[in-house]
C-alpha cells in the first residue's frame, strides 16, 4: 500500500442504527441494503431481541472495565461492523450507509485500515458501537481503542506527533464529544468533524417516543423506547409548547406514556456533563468542524395538549426564522455545538441527514480539510449567507403503502423558480429501471406524483438538471414502497 497521506489516526463513527448488532454470534440487527419495512416485518417477534434490557453501569465502573468486559457488560448484544448500505427505522432515522465515505477516505488519502482488536499498525478505523446503550459506553470504548492504537501507530509509523481525527455522523458525533470533553480525549485530538450531529437534540426523537410510527404495523417503537441513547437525542432546548410557554422535555410534567420524564432528565444530565467539561478545558483545545444540512423540511418544535404531543416544522415562537430548517432530521441550529454558536466554523450543504456523509460535494470538502490539517495551516472560517445559497429542499415520506401514490415535494431557494426540478428515482438493489421525471408546480412549491410504483426501496435525487457555480447541488432521499 502507498505511504499514507495522513499521518494522524482517523476514526469513523456511525449514527444511531448504523452498527450491526449480534447476539450469540448471530446478527439480530443487520437491516442494510434491503427494504426496511419488509425486513422488519419478516423479523416478527424477533425484533424484541434488540430491546435493551436494564441500565448501563455508571461511568466510574465503565472506566475500570477492560475492552472485552465492557462489551460483555450489556445484555449479550455486541456491535460488530458498520452498516454499508441503506438502513434505519422508518419514521425515526434513515441513513444511506457508510461504505462510500470509508472507501473515499482510504482510497484518496492512502489510509491503512485496521481491525478494532488488531495489533498491526493502522491509521483508519471504522468504529461500530451498540447504538441502543448509554452513549457513555461507546465513549469509553472509543477511549480504550485510541489509548491502545494511537501509541502503536506513533511507534510503528514514525509519526511521533500523530493525533486523532474523529469523523462522526449523527449520534457518532455525540459519542465522540463525550470522549473528547468528559474523558479528556481532547489532549490527543487533531479535529472533530461531524455530519448532522444533533448536539442540541432532534425533535424526531420526541415525535417517535411519544407517537411511534403509524404506518409501521410491526414496528420498533417499544425497542426504541427501551434505548437510553434515544433519550439522549431529545432536544435540550425549550421546544415543547404548553399554553403560551415553551419548556424542555426533561422539565415537563404530563408527558405521554412513551416519554418518561425521569429518563429524559438523566439524558439532559448527560449533555450537562459535556457542557461543564467544555468550561474546564483550555479554550480552542481542538477544532470542531460541523457539517450542517440545511433547506430541508425539519421538525423544530412541538405542542403538548391533552396529554398528546404534536411535532411541528415551525421554530419555537420568538426565535429567528432565519434559523428554520435543517437536514430533515436534525434542525440546523442543533447541528452546531453551543459554545460555537458565534464562532462560524460550520459548513452548510443543502442535503438530507441520511445522505450528508455520501454527498460528493461534502466528501470533496472533507478530503480537502483532512489534507490541509497535515500542513499546519490555520485558515479563518467564514459563514456563507444561507439566505442566498442556491439550494433544493426535499420532502419525501419514509414509507408508502401498496397502491398508495408516492408524492415527492421540492422547494427552491436562491435560484430561478420557473425552472422545474428533475427527480432521478433509482431502485436500491432491484431489477427495475431507474426513471427520471419532472416536477410540476403545486400550491406550495413543486410536486411529483408516482402512481403505484413497484414495492421496494428507492433512492431519489432531485436536481435542476444544470451545472455551474450558480446551480444548487442535488439533494438525496430514501423512501420505501411496502409490498
N, C-alpha and C positions, 0 to 999 in steps of 0.2 A: 504494500500500500504506500502511496506517496506520502511525503512528510506532511503532517497536519499544518494547515494554515492558521489554526487557532491553538495557542499554547495553553489556554485555560481548559478547565474541566466543565463540560456542558451537561446539564440535566434537564430533560423534558418531562413535565408533569401534566397529565391529562386532567380533564374536569370530572364532575360527578357522572357516574355511569360509564366512564371511559376506561376502566380496567376490567379485564376478565377475572371473574371470581370462580374459585374451585373449592370443592369440599370432598374430602376423601379421594383426591386425585381426579375427580370428575368435574367438568365445567358445570356450574349452576347459574352463571350469568355470562353469556358469550354471544348475545344478540348483536351481530355485526355483519353488514353487507347483505342483509335479508329483510324481508318485510317484517317490521317490528310488531304490527298488530297480529299477524299470523303466528309469529314466533311466540308472543305472549299467550295467545290463545292455545297454542299447542302445548305450552308448559302446564296449563291447567293448575292444579293444586300445588305443583312443584315450585311455582313462583314463591311460595311461602318459605322455601328453603333458604332464601336470602333475607328473610325477615330478621332484623337484628335482635339478638337475644341478650338482654341485660345492658348494663352500663360499663364503660371502659374504666380501668383503674385511674387514679389521679396521676398528675404529671410526675410527681416525685417517684412513684413506683415505676412508671414507664421508663424513666431515665436510668433506672437501676437494672433494667432487663437487657439481656443480650439480644441480638437480632432475631435469633430463632424463637426465643421465648416471647419476644414482642409480637411476632407473627402468630404464635400459638395462644396468645392471651385473650383472644376473642372467642368466637363461638364455633371454631373449627373451619371457618371460611378464610381462604387466602387469595390475595391478588397475585396473578402470575404474569400477565403481559398486558400491553395496551391494546385497545380496540383499533384495528386497522381501518375499518370501513364505517359506514353509517350505523349509528347506534343511538340509544336514548330511551326515554319513556314518554310516550305520546301525551301531549298536554302539559308537559313539565320541562324537559330538556332534550334537545336532539342535536347531534354533532356528526359531522361528515368525516370522522376518523382522523388518525394521526400518521398514517403511512407516508403521506405526501410530504409533510413537514420534516419528518425524520429523514426521508430519502434525500430531500433537498439540502438539508444541513450536512449530512455525511458526504454527499457527492460533491457539493460545491466548495466545501471547506476542508475536505480530506480528513474528516474526523475518524477516529478509531473507535468503533462501537464496543461496548463492554457488557459483561454479564453482571447482574446485581450481586452475585455471590462469587464472582471470579477473582482470581489473583493476578491476572495478566494486566499489563499497563494498558489503559484505555482512557479516552477523554470524552466519550459521548455515551450517556446512559438514558434509556427510557425508564421512567420510574412509576410502575404500577403500584397502586395502594388501594386498600379496602375503603372505597368511597362511602360506605354506609356508616363508618365509625366516626368517633370524635376526630376532628382534624388534627388534634394534638398527637394522635397516634402516628399519622402519616408524617408529621413534622419531626417527631423523634426518630422514626425510621430513616427519614431523609438525613438527619444529622449523623446517624451512625454510618450510613453509606458514605457521606462526604468525609467524615473523620477517618474512615478506612481508606478510601480511594484517592483522596487528594494527596496525602503524603506519598502514596505509592506512585502516582503519576509524576509528582515532582521529582522523585528519586530516579525513576526509570527513564523519564524523558529528558532530564537535564533542565527542565523548565522550573527552576527553583522558586520563581516568583509567581507561579501559576495560581490563579484563583478560580472561583466558581461563577459560571454564568447560569442562572436559573431561568428557564423558559416555562411559564405556567399558563395553560389555557383554562379559563373559567375558574373553578374551585381549586385547580392546581396552584393558582397564584395565592390563594388563601393559605394552603399548606406551606408554601414557600415563605410567605410573610410571617407566619408564626415561628418557623425555624429561624428566620433572619433576625427577628426582633426579640422574641421572648427567650429563645435558645441561643441568642447572640451569634448566629451564623454570619452576621454582617462582617465579622472580623476576617472572613475568608472569601467575601463576595466581590466579584468584579461588577456584576449588574444583575438586576431582576427585570425581565421582560415579560409582560403579561398581555394576554389576549382576552378581552372581555371578562376580566376578573371582577366579580361583584364585591369590591371592597366594602361597600356600604349596603350590600344585600340586593335581593331581587324580589319583586312583587310576585313573580311566578311561584316562588316557594309559598307565599301566603295563600295564593289562589288554590294551589294544589292541595295543601294541607287542609284548608277549610272546605273545599268543594270537590276534591277529586277530579276525575275526568269523565264527563257524562257519556261520551261515545264509546268508552272502552268497557266492554261487557265483562271481560275477565281482565281485571286491571291490577296495577301495582300500588294502589292508593295506600293500603294498610302497610305494605312493605316500606314505602317511603315515609309514612308516619312513624315508623319504628326507628328511622335513621337519625342519629344525633347530628350528622352532617347537614341534613336538610334544614334543621332548625338553625344551624349556623349560617345558612344562606338567607335567613329572614332579614328584612331591612332594619338597619339600626337608626334610621332617621324617622321623624314623625311623618307618617304617610297614611295612617288609618283615621278617617274622619268619623267622629262621633258627635252628633249635633253640629255645633259650629266650631269645634276644635279638632286638632289633629294630635294623635298620640302615637307612641311607639308600641309595637305589638307586645313587647315584653312588659309594658306598663299599663296594660289594658285588661279590665275585667269584662266578663260576659262574652268571651270568645266562643266560637263554635266548638263542638266536641273534638274535631280534628286538630285544633290548635291548643296545645297545653301551655298555659301561662308560665308554669314553673320551668318547663323545658326551654321556652323562649327566653326566660330570664337567665338561665345558665348559658345559653348561646350568646346573649348580649355580653355577659361577663367574659366570655372567650375573646370577643372583639375589644373589650376594655383592657384586657391584658396586653394586647398588641399596642393599643394607643399609649398605655402607661410606659411600655418598654421603649417606644419611639422617643418619648420625652427624656429618657435616661441616657440614651446612647449619643455619641457625638453627632452633631448636625452634618448632613452630607456624607455619612459613613459609606454609603454606596448609592449608585444611581438607580432609580426605578423608572422604567420606560413603559407606561401604559399604552397599549394599542386599543383604541376605543372605537366600537362600532356605532354608527350614527344613522339618522334619517330613516330608521325602520320603526313602524308602529310598535310601541313597547308599553307594557303595563307600568304605571308610575305611582299610583295611589290606590286607595280602596275606601269603601264606606261600610261601616258596621251599623246595621239597623235590624232590629227584631231578632238579634242573635245570628244573623246571616251576614256574610262578607261578600261584597260585590267589588271586583277588581276593575280599575279604570285606566285608560290610557292618558288621562289628563294629569298634569302636575298638581301637587297639593296647592291649594289656593294661597296666594301671596308669594309664591316662588316665581322666578324669572322664566317666562315662557320660552326664552331662547335656549333653555336647558332641556326642553322637552324632546322626547325621542330617545333612541338607544339602538341596540343591535337586535331588537325583537325579543330578547330575554333579559338583558341587563340594561337598566337605564344608563344613559351616557354619564350622568353625574356620579353614578355609583361605581363606574369603572375607573375612578381616579381616587387614590388614597387621600384621606382627609388632610394630611399635612402638606400635600402637593396641590391643594386647591388653587393657590395663587402662584404656582411655580411654572405652569405651562410646559411641562415636559411631555405631555401626552401627544399622540399622533392619531389623527382621525381618518377612518375609512368608512364609506357607506357600504356596509356589508352586514349580513346576518351573523348572529352569535356562533352558530354551528359551523360556519364556513370561514370565519376570520383567519384561522390558522392555516387554511389551504388557499386563500386568495393569492393569486400570482403577484399582485402589487404589494401586498403585505409581506410576502416571502422575500421579494426583492429588497424591500426596506429592511427586513430582519437581517438578511445576509450581509447587507452593506454595513449595518450598525455593528454586527459582530466582528467584521473585518476591521472597522475603524477602531474598535476597542483595543486592538493589538498595537496601534500606533502611538498611544499615549496622548493623542489629541483630545482636547476638551472643547467641543463646539457648543455655543449657546443654542438653545432651542427656542423656537418661536411658534406660537399658536396660529394656525390658519384661521381665516374668517369662516366660521361654519355657515354663516348666513348666505354666502355667495358660492359656497363649494358646490360644484356640479355633482349631483347625487340622484340616485334612484332609491325610492323606498318600496319595499316589497311586503305584501301581506298574503300569506297562504296558510290555511289550516293544516294541522298535523295529519288529520285523518278525515277521509271522505268515505261514507258508506257505499255499499254496492248500489249501482243505479242512481247515485246522487251526483249531480253535476259538480265539477271542480271549478270553483270560482277563484281566480287569482287577481289581486288588485295591485296597482303600482301608482306611485306618485313621483313627480319630477321636481327637482329643486335646482335653481341656478342654471337652467337650460331652457331652450325654446320649448314651449308647451304644446306646439302644434305638430310636433313630430311624434308619432305613436311609438311606444316601446315595442320590442320584439321579445318573445319568450322562446327559449330553446328547451324543450322538455325531453329528458333522457331517461329511459327506464334503467334502473340500477340492477344489473345482473340478469336482465330478461332479454328475450329474443325480439321483442317489439322494436320497431324502428324509432330513432329519435325524430321528433317532429318540431317544426318551427311555426309559430303563429303570431299574428299581430294583434295587439291590444286595440280595443275600441274605447272611445271616450265615454265615461259614465258620469253619474251625478257627482261623484266625489273622487275625481282622478280618472285613471284608466282601468279597464276591466277586461278580463279574458275568461271565457267560459268553455270548458271542455265537457262535452256530453258523453257520459258513460264510458270513460276510459277503462282499459283492462285493469283488473286487480293487480296490485304490486306496489313497489317502492319506486319513487321517481325523484330525480334531481331536476330543478328548474333554474335556468339562468336568464335573467332579464337584462337587456341592454338596449341602447338606441341604434345599434347597428352601424355605428360610425366610430372612427378613431380620431386621435388628435388631442392636444393639450386641453381643449375646452370640453371634451366629451367625458361624461361620468363613467367610472369603471363599472363593469357588470356586477350585479348583485345576485346572490345564490340562495336557494332554499331547498327544502326537502318536504315531500308530502307522500302520503300512502293512500291507496285505494283498497279498502277491505275486500277480501274475496268471499 
